């Protein structure tokens, strides 16, 4: 089952190959595994990479998760820790 929302901004996909089974798709299918979206005035980051913690311990998956969480949190904590204004990281306008 695949539910895709056109409002999602897809960051990464995985490809499911064609298999010989009565429930299979006729062609390979690309499935979103990481995406972002706006929700009201908030932000949503989704990441389905890895089934174990060691997958995101370091490297690209870790950096992707770190940046996604900062984006969703609008980088407010990072701004405050660096002495920068939180207003620099706020969403412009209303998002409904």
Chimera marker file (.cmm) of the C-alpha trace (Angstrom):
<marker_set name="trace">
<marker id="1" x="0.000" y="0.000" z="0.000" r="1" g="1" b="0" radius="0.5"/>
<marker id="2" x="1.346" y="3.404" z="-0.952" r="1" g="1" b="0" radius="0.5"/>
<marker id="3" x="-0.110" y="6.733" z="0.085" r="1" g="1" b="0" radius="0.5"/>
<marker id="4" x="1.485" y="9.718" z="-1.623" r="1" g="1" b="0" radius="0.5"/>
<marker id="5" x="0.494" y="13.302" z="-0.874" r="1" g="1" b="0" radius="0.5"/>
<marker id="6" x="1.215" y="15.922" z="-3.515" r="1" g="1" b="0" radius="0.5"/>
<marker id="7" x="1.950" y="18.445" z="-0.732" r="1" g="1" b="0" radius="0.5"/>
<marker id="8" x="4.996" y="16.421" z="0.356" r="1" g="1" b="0" radius="0.5"/>
<marker id="9" x="8.402" y="17.526" z="-0.891" r="1" g="1" b="0" radius="0.5"/>
<marker id="10" x="10.173" y="14.196" z="-1.479" r="1" g="1" b="0" radius="0.5"/>
<marker id="11" x="13.851" y="14.149" z="-0.459" r="1" g="1" b="0" radius="0.5"/>
<marker id="12" x="14.678" y="10.463" z="-1.032" r="1" g="1" b="0" radius="0.5"/>
<marker id="13" x="13.062" y="7.365" z="-2.529" r="1" g="1" b="0" radius="0.5"/>
<marker id="14" x="13.669" y="3.647" z="-2.680" r="1" g="1" b="0" radius="0.5"/>
<marker id="15" x="12.746" y="1.448" z="-5.625" r="1" g="1" b="0" radius="0.5"/>
<marker id="16" x="10.729" y="-1.728" z="-5.170" r="1" g="1" b="0" radius="0.5"/>
<marker id="17" x="11.480" y="-4.060" z="-8.096" r="1" g="1" b="0" radius="0.5"/>
<marker id="18" x="8.929" y="-6.015" z="-10.102" r="1" g="1" b="0" radius="0.5"/>
<marker id="19" x="8.270" y="-9.400" z="-8.527" r="1" g="1" b="0" radius="0.5"/>
<marker id="20" x="6.366" y="-12.414" z="-9.778" r="1" g="1" b="0" radius="0.5"/>
<marker id="21" x="3.449" y="-12.587" z="-7.376" r="1" g="1" b="0" radius="0.5"/>
<marker id="22" x="-0.253" y="-11.982" z="-7.743" r="1" g="1" b="0" radius="0.5"/>
<marker id="23" x="-0.126" y="-8.812" z="-5.581" r="1" g="1" b="0" radius="0.5"/>
<marker id="24" x="2.879" y="-7.360" z="-7.412" r="1" g="1" b="0" radius="0.5"/>
<marker id="25" x="2.970" y="-4.180" z="-9.442" r="1" g="1" b="0" radius="0.5"/>
<marker id="26" x="3.547" y="-4.464" z="-13.165" r="1" g="1" b="0" radius="0.5"/>
<marker id="27" x="6.592" y="-2.211" z="-13.036" r="1" g="1" b="0" radius="0.5"/>
<marker id="28" x="9.155" y="-1.099" z="-10.455" r="1" g="1" b="0" radius="0.5"/>
<marker id="29" x="7.699" y="1.394" z="-7.960" r="1" g="1" b="0" radius="0.5"/>
<marker id="30" x="9.518" y="4.330" z="-6.345" r="1" g="1" b="0" radius="0.5"/>
<marker id="31" x="8.476" y="4.812" z="-2.701" r="1" g="1" b="0" radius="0.5"/>
<marker id="32" x="9.217" y="8.036" z="-0.760" r="1" g="1" b="0" radius="0.5"/>
<marker id="33" x="11.362" y="7.335" z="2.328" r="1" g="1" b="0" radius="0.5"/>
<marker id="34" x="12.143" y="10.927" z="3.362" r="1" g="1" b="0" radius="0.5"/>
<marker id="35" x="10.022" y="14.016" z="2.834" r="1" g="1" b="0" radius="0.5"/>
<marker id="36" x="9.038" y="17.403" z="4.232" r="1" g="1" b="0" radius="0.5"/>
<marker id="37" x="5.846" y="19.414" z="4.218" r="1" g="1" b="0" radius="0.5"/>
<marker id="38" x="4.181" y="22.409" z="5.836" r="1" g="1" b="0" radius="0.5"/>
<marker id="39" x="1.275" y="21.842" z="8.212" r="1" g="1" b="0" radius="0.5"/>
<marker id="40" x="-0.500" y="25.023" z="9.232" r="1" g="1" b="0" radius="0.5"/>
<marker id="41" x="2.242" y="27.219" z="10.695" r="1" g="1" b="0" radius="0.5"/>
<marker id="42" x="4.363" y="24.166" z="11.455" r="1" g="1" b="0" radius="0.5"/>
<marker id="43" x="6.743" y="21.929" z="9.569" r="1" g="1" b="0" radius="0.5"/>
<marker id="44" x="6.833" y="18.140" z="9.231" r="1" g="1" b="0" radius="0.5"/>
<marker id="45" x="9.928" y="16.054" z="8.482" r="1" g="1" b="0" radius="0.5"/>
<marker id="46" x="9.551" y="12.302" z="7.850" r="1" g="1" b="0" radius="0.5"/>
<marker id="47" x="12.418" y="9.839" z="7.517" r="1" g="1" b="0" radius="0.5"/>
<marker id="48" x="12.018" y="6.062" z="7.162" r="1" g="1" b="0" radius="0.5"/>
<marker id="49" x="15.697" y="5.275" z="6.592" r="1" g="1" b="0" radius="0.5"/>
<marker id="50" x="17.063" y="2.384" z="8.622" r="1" g="1" b="0" radius="0.5"/>
<marker id="51" x="15.555" y="-0.211" z="10.902" r="1" g="1" b="0" radius="0.5"/>
<marker id="52" x="18.366" y="-0.125" z="13.460" r="1" g="1" b="0" radius="0.5"/>
<marker id="53" x="20.157" y="2.747" z="15.202" r="1" g="1" b="0" radius="0.5"/>
<marker id="54" x="23.517" y="1.908" z="13.609" r="1" g="1" b="0" radius="0.5"/>
<marker id="55" x="22.130" y="2.894" z="10.197" r="1" g="1" b="0" radius="0.5"/>
<marker id="56" x="22.031" y="6.570" z="11.226" r="1" g="1" b="0" radius="0.5"/>
<marker id="57" x="25.018" y="6.599" z="13.592" r="1" g="1" b="0" radius="0.5"/>
<marker id="58" x="27.067" y="8.739" z="11.221" r="1" g="1" b="0" radius="0.5"/>
<marker id="59" x="27.534" y="9.781" z="7.631" r="1" g="1" b="0" radius="0.5"/>
<marker id="60" x="24.859" y="10.871" z="5.188" r="1" g="1" b="0" radius="0.5"/>
<marker id="61" x="21.808" y="9.306" z="6.944" r="1" g="1" b="0" radius="0.5"/>
<marker id="62" x="22.784" y="11.001" z="10.227" r="1" g="1" b="0" radius="0.5"/>
<marker id="63" x="23.305" y="14.378" z="8.553" r="1" g="1" b="0" radius="0.5"/>
<marker id="64" x="19.996" y="14.045" z="6.725" r="1" g="1" b="0" radius="0.5"/>
<marker id="65" x="18.190" y="13.301" z="10.004" r="1" g="1" b="0" radius="0.5"/>
<marker id="66" x="19.966" y="16.141" z="11.827" r="1" g="1" b="0" radius="0.5"/>
<marker id="67" x="19.137" y="18.697" z="9.149" r="1" g="1" b="0" radius="0.5"/>
<marker id="68" x="15.554" y="17.472" z="8.846" r="1" g="1" b="0" radius="0.5"/>
<marker id="69" x="14.942" y="17.849" z="12.569" r="1" g="1" b="0" radius="0.5"/>
<marker id="70" x="16.522" y="21.321" z="12.560" r="1" g="1" b="0" radius="0.5"/>
<marker id="71" x="14.343" y="22.312" z="9.615" r="1" g="1" b="0" radius="0.5"/>
<marker id="72" x="11.178" y="21.025" z="11.327" r="1" g="1" b="0" radius="0.5"/>
<marker id="73" x="12.116" y="22.823" z="14.553" r="1" g="1" b="0" radius="0.5"/>
<marker id="74" x="12.810" y="25.928" z="12.465" r="1" g="1" b="0" radius="0.5"/>
<marker id="75" x="16.370" y="25.893" z="13.861" r="1" g="1" b="0" radius="0.5"/>
<marker id="76" x="15.241" y="27.932" z="16.871" r="1" g="1" b="0" radius="0.5"/>
<marker id="77" x="17.448" y="26.175" z="19.437" r="1" g="1" b="0" radius="0.5"/>
<marker id="78" x="20.467" y="26.381" z="17.128" r="1" g="1" b="0" radius="0.5"/>
<marker id="79" x="19.801" y="30.087" z="16.587" r="1" g="1" b="0" radius="0.5"/>
<marker id="80" x="19.604" y="30.769" z="20.302" r="1" g="1" b="0" radius="0.5"/>
<marker id="81" x="22.772" y="28.761" z="21.020" r="1" g="1" b="0" radius="0.5"/>
<marker id="82" x="24.710" y="30.688" z="18.372" r="1" g="1" b="0" radius="0.5"/>
<marker id="83" x="23.457" y="34.085" z="19.551" r="1" g="1" b="0" radius="0.5"/>
<marker id="84" x="21.542" y="34.677" z="16.312" r="1" g="1" b="0" radius="0.5"/>
<marker id="85" x="17.985" y="35.961" z="16.307" r="1" g="1" b="0" radius="0.5"/>
<marker id="86" x="15.252" y="33.330" z="16.341" r="1" g="1" b="0" radius="0.5"/>
<marker id="87" x="13.319" y="35.552" z="13.917" r="1" g="1" b="0" radius="0.5"/>
<marker id="88" x="15.896" y="34.705" z="11.227" r="1" g="1" b="0" radius="0.5"/>
<marker id="89" x="14.591" y="31.124" z="11.242" r="1" g="1" b="0" radius="0.5"/>
<marker id="90" x="10.834" y="31.673" z="11.417" r="1" g="1" b="0" radius="0.5"/>
<marker id="91" x="8.479" y="30.777" z="8.596" r="1" g="1" b="0" radius="0.5"/>
<marker id="92" x="7.473" y="33.742" z="6.459" r="1" g="1" b="0" radius="0.5"/>
<marker id="93" x="3.731" y="34.417" z="6.413" r="1" g="1" b="0" radius="0.5"/>
<marker id="94" x="0.859" y="32.076" z="7.133" r="1" g="1" b="0" radius="0.5"/>
<marker id="95" x="0.855" y="28.476" z="5.880" r="1" g="1" b="0" radius="0.5"/>
<marker id="96" x="-2.604" y="26.937" z="5.836" r="1" g="1" b="0" radius="0.5"/>
<link id1="1" id2="2" r="1" g="1" b="0" radius="0.2"/>
<link id1="2" id2="3" r="1" g="1" b="0" radius="0.2"/>
<link id1="3" id2="4" r="1" g="1" b="0" radius="0.2"/>
<link id1="4" id2="5" r="1" g="1" b="0" radius="0.2"/>
<link id1="5" id2="6" r="1" g="1" b="0" radius="0.2"/>
<link id1="6" id2="7" r="1" g="1" b="0" radius="0.2"/>
<link id1="7" id2="8" r="1" g="1" b="0" radius="0.2"/>
<link id1="8" id2="9" r="1" g="1" b="0" radius="0.2"/>
<link id1="9" id2="10" r="1" g="1" b="0" radius="0.2"/>
<link id1="10" id2="11" r="1" g="1" b="0" radius="0.2"/>
<link id1="11" id2="12" r="1" g="1" b="0" radius="0.2"/>
<link id1="12" id2="13" r="1" g="1" b="0" radius="0.2"/>
<link id1="13" id2="14" r="1" g="1" b="0" radius="0.2"/>
<link id1="14" id2="15" r="1" g="1" b="0" radius="0.2"/>
<link id1="15" id2="16" r="1" g="1" b="0" radius="0.2"/>
<link id1="16" id2="17" r="1" g="1" b="0" radius="0.2"/>
<link id1="17" id2="18" r="1" g="1" b="0" radius="0.2"/>
<link id1="18" id2="19" r="1" g="1" b="0" radius="0.2"/>
<link id1="19" id2="20" r="1" g="1" b="0" radius="0.2"/>
<link id1="20" id2="21" r="1" g="1" b="0" radius="0.2"/>
<link id1="21" id2="22" r="1" g="1" b="0" radius="0.2"/>
<link id1="22" id2="23" r="1" g="1" b="0" radius="0.2"/>
<link id1="23" id2="24" r="1" g="1" b="0" radius="0.2"/>
<link id1="24" id2="25" r="1" g="1" b="0" radius="0.2"/>
<link id1="25" id2="26" r="1" g="1" b="0" radius="0.2"/>
<link id1="26" id2="27" r="1" g="1" b="0" radius="0.2"/>
<link id1="27" id2="28" r="1" g="1" b="0" radius="0.2"/>
<link id1="28" id2="29" r="1" g="1" b="0" radius="0.2"/>
<link id1="29" id2="30" r="1" g="1" b="0" radius="0.2"/>
<link id1="30" id2="31" r="1" g="1" b="0" radius="0.2"/>
<link id1="31" id2="32" r="1" g="1" b="0" radius="0.2"/>
<link id1="32" id2="33" r="1" g="1" b="0" radius="0.2"/>
<link id1="33" id2="34" r="1" g="1" b="0" radius="0.2"/>
<link id1="34" id2="35" r="1" g="1" b="0" radius="0.2"/>
<link id1="35" id2="36" r="1" g="1" b="0" radius="0.2"/>
<link id1="36" id2="37" r="1" g="1" b="0" radius="0.2"/>
<link id1="37" id2="38" r="1" g="1" b="0" radius="0.2"/>
<link id1="38" id2="39" r="1" g="1" b="0" radius="0.2"/>
<link id1="39" id2="40" r="1" g="1" b="0" radius="0.2"/>
<link id1="40" id2="41" r="1" g="1" b="0" radius="0.2"/>
<link id1="41" id2="42" r="1" g="1" b="0" radius="0.2"/>
<link id1="42" id2="43" r="1" g="1" b="0" radius="0.2"/>
<link id1="43" id2="44" r="1" g="1" b="0" radius="0.2"/>
<link id1="44" id2="45" r="1" g="1" b="0" radius="0.2"/>
<link id1="45" id2="46" r="1" g="1" b="0" radius="0.2"/>
<link id1="46" id2="47" r="1" g="1" b="0" radius="0.2"/>
<link id1="47" id2="48" r="1" g="1" b="0" radius="0.2"/>
<link id1="48" id2="49" r="1" g="1" b="0" radius="0.2"/>
<link id1="49" id2="50" r="1" g="1" b="0" radius="0.2"/>
<link id1="50" id2="51" r="1" g="1" b="0" radius="0.2"/>
<link id1="51" id2="52" r="1" g="1" b="0" radius="0.2"/>
<link id1="52" id2="53" r="1" g="1" b="0" radius="0.2"/>
<link id1="53" id2="54" r="1" g="1" b="0" radius="0.2"/>
<link id1="54" id2="55" r="1" g="1" b="0" radius="0.2"/>
<link id1="55" id2="56" r="1" g="1" b="0" radius="0.2"/>
<link id1="56" id2="57" r="1" g="1" b="0" radius="0.2"/>
<link id1="57" id2="58" r="1" g="1" b="0" radius="0.2"/>
<link id1="58" id2="59" r="1" g="1" b="0" radius="0.2"/>
<link id1="59" id2="60" r="1" g="1" b="0" radius="0.2"/>
<link id1="60" id2="61" r="1" g="1" b="0" radius="0.2"/>
<link id1="61" id2="62" r="1" g="1" b="0" radius="0.2"/>
<link id1="62" id2="63" r="1" g="1" b="0" radius="0.2"/>
<link id1="63" id2="64" r="1" g="1" b="0" radius="0.2"/>
<link id1="64" id2="65" r="1" g="1" b="0" radius="0.2"/>
<link id1="65" id2="66" r="1" g="1" b="0" radius="0.2"/>
<link id1="66" id2="67" r="1" g="1" b="0" radius="0.2"/>
<link id1="67" id2="68" r="1" g="1" b="0" radius="0.2"/>
<link id1="68" id2="69" r="1" g="1" b="0" radius="0.2"/>
<link id1="69" id2="70" r="1" g="1" b="0" radius="0.2"/>
<link id1="70" id2="71" r="1" g="1" b="0" radius="0.2"/>
<link id1="71" id2="72" r="1" g="1" b="0" radius="0.2"/>
<link id1="72" id2="73" r="1" g="1" b="0" radius="0.2"/>
<link id1="73" id2="74" r="1" g="1" b="0" radius="0.2"/>
<link id1="74" id2="75" r="1" g="1" b="0" radius="0.2"/>
<link id1="75" id2="76" r="1" g="1" b="0" radius="0.2"/>
<link id1="76" id2="77" r="1" g="1" b="0" radius="0.2"/>
<link id1="77" id2="78" r="1" g="1" b="0" radius="0.2"/>
<link id1="78" id2="79" r="1" g="1" b="0" radius="0.2"/>
<link id1="79" id2="80" r="1" g="1" b="0" radius="0.2"/>
<link id1="80" id2="81" r="1" g="1" b="0" radius="0.2"/>
<link id1="81" id2="82" r="1" g="1" b="0" radius="0.2"/>
<link id1="82" id2="83" r="1" g="1" b="0" radius="0.2"/>
<link id1="83" id2="84" r="1" g="1" b="0" radius="0.2"/>
<link id1="84" id2="85" r="1" g="1" b="0" radius="0.2"/>
<link id1="85" id2="86" r="1" g="1" b="0" radius="0.2"/>
<link id1="86" id2="87" r="1" g="1" b="0" radius="0.2"/>
<link id1="87" id2="88" r="1" g="1" b="0" radius="0.2"/>
<link id1="88" id2="89" r="1" g="1" b="0" radius="0.2"/>
<link id1="89" id2="90" r="1" g="1" b="0" radius="0.2"/>
<link id1="90" id2="91" r="1" g="1" b="0" radius="0.2"/>
<link id1="91" id2="92" r="1" g="1" b="0" radius="0.2"/>
<link id1="92" id2="93" r="1" g="1" b="0" radius="0.2"/>
<link id1="93" id2="94" r="1" g="1" b="0" radius="0.2"/>
<link id1="94" id2="95" r="1" g="1" b="0" radius="0.2"/>
<link id1="95" id2="96" r="1" g="1" b="0" radius="0.2"/>
</marker_set>
